[in-house]
Amino acid sequence: MPTYGYEVERFRGQGTSSFAVRTDPARRADDELSPWLTQRFGLHWRVAGRTAFIPI
């Protein structure tokens, strides 16, 4: 199973954050809320200094 991670240091070392996620492709969401929270794809771009969004 692949593992993905992220580490960041902010505020000149005063704040740090890190996490790791291990995927399990065999496991599927068995509720309606999980896909809704994670599958909100769309196009984001800047127009005239504002963020625009078109859902897919």
C-alpha positions as CSV (number, residue, x, y, z in Angstrom):
1,M,0.0,0.0,0.0
2,P,1.4,3.4,-0.9
3,T,2.1,5.9,1.8
4,Y,1.9,9.7,1.2
5,G,3.1,12.4,3.5
6,Y,3.6,16.1,3.9
7,E,5.8,18.2,6.2
8,V,6.0,21.9,6.4
9,E,7.7,24.5,8.6
10,R,6.2,28.0,8.9
11,F,6.9,31.2,10.7
12,R,10.7,30.8,10.7
13,G,10.5,27.5,12.5
14,Q,7.9,28.5,15.1
15,G,5.2,26.3,13.6
16,T,5.5,22.9,12.0
17,S,3.1,20.3,10.7
18,S,3.4,16.8,9.3
19,F,1.2,13.8,8.5
20,A,1.3,10.5,6.7
21,V,-1.5,8.6,5.0
22,R,-1.5,5.0,3.9
23,T,-4.0,4.1,1.2
24,D,-6.1,0.9,1.1
25,P,-7.6,0.6,-2.4
26,A,-9.6,-2.5,-1.3
27,R,-11.5,-0.4,1.3
28,R,-14.6,1.5,0.0
29,A,-16.7,4.1,1.7
30,D,-20.0,2.5,2.8
31,D,-21.9,5.8,3.5
32,E,-23.1,8.7,1.3
33,L,-21.2,11.4,3.3
34,S,-17.6,10.3,2.6
35,P,-17.7,10.5,-1.2
36,W,-19.6,13.8,-1.0
37,L,-16.8,15.3,1.2
38,T,-13.9,14.0,-0.9
39,Q,-15.2,14.2,-4.5
40,R,-16.1,17.8,-4.8
41,F,-14.0,18.4,-8.0
42,G,-14.0,21.6,-9.9
43,L,-12.1,24.2,-11.8
44,H,-10.6,27.1,-9.8
45,W,-9.0,30.1,-11.4
46,R,-8.4,33.8,-10.8
47,V,-10.5,36.4,-12.7
48,A,-10.1,40.1,-12.1
49,G,-8.5,39.5,-8.7
50,R,-11.2,37.1,-7.5
51,T,-11.4,33.3,-7.3
52,A,-13.9,31.7,-9.7
53,F,-15.1,28.1,-9.4
54,I,-16.9,25.8,-11.8
55,P,-18.0,22.4,-10.3
56,I,-17.5,19.3,-12.4
